[in-house]
């Protein structure tokens, strides 16, 4: 339970009780230490202005009933995670090119700034102190994104012309859009491809043209999409048919231990400082590239085919430099 959740819970306990409540009972209800309880009480009473009193004889805590009816905690209380999301959204909106929605976007930015300011951060006075870089992002043409979004929510089948990077080929595809996914500052269309008769993920910036069709989309439930796209590592994942095991040396482990490779990852730190990490994956394409980021500081332990793919990529890399020397 977070500090904010504890504060709300403490407020609820005191508001609902008709008699004073002991320190021990509050500690048990909140699952906290005495020091934490006293910090929560001080914040609730001194910062938020709660009518919180303490019985002089029993030292039990209670709300002054003559004042409690007029007291409520702030209706909008931003968590640290929500604050990060607001800051990110505010900076993204600041980079949007002027268009038909400029007035509405300006109002939205102002409202976000007000919410952030309410946390005592004074963002409006110094917005330049938050800087979010999008160096690896791939911009999507605004009109294409708008048309894609409309087809997605109107449940229209699409005919798209798609330039795939892997084979450097342009193909025509009929797809049923299922969802748009933002991943590593890039947009992907998750769709049922009628030509391939299966689920596929398309990089939105590689869609050269699209045409809405009369037919309605083939609908897949959210669970099927999660199983296919979200169960395994990376954006081009597919079903999680394999499990990777990586071992980082002691130096690299200090960085890798703080990274979220997958929601279902398992990590084990050895006495010598090395880190063994395991997680499910389907397609190995993106995983090989991410493993190579660590160079000789990581070793693929399993499965064997992934180990060989990384080793082969390393051999080809060395051949490039050997040939140049």
Secondary structure, DSSP 4 states (H G I P E B T S, - for coil): --HHHHHHHHHHHHHH-SS-B-HHHHHHHHT--HHHHHHHHHIIIIIS---EEE-TTT--EEE-HHHHTT----S----HHHHHHHHHHHHHHHTSPP-TTHHHHHHHHHHHHHHHHTTT--GGG-GGG-----TT-----HHHHHHHHHHHHTTEEEEEEEEETTTTEEEEEEEEEEEEEEETTEEEEEEEETTTTEEEEEEGGGEEEEEEEEEEPPP--HHHHIIIIISSSSSS--S--EEEEEEE-HHHHHHHTT--S-TT-EEEE-TTS-EEEEEEES--HHHHHHHHTTGGGEEEEE-HHHHHHHHHHHHHHHHHHHHH-
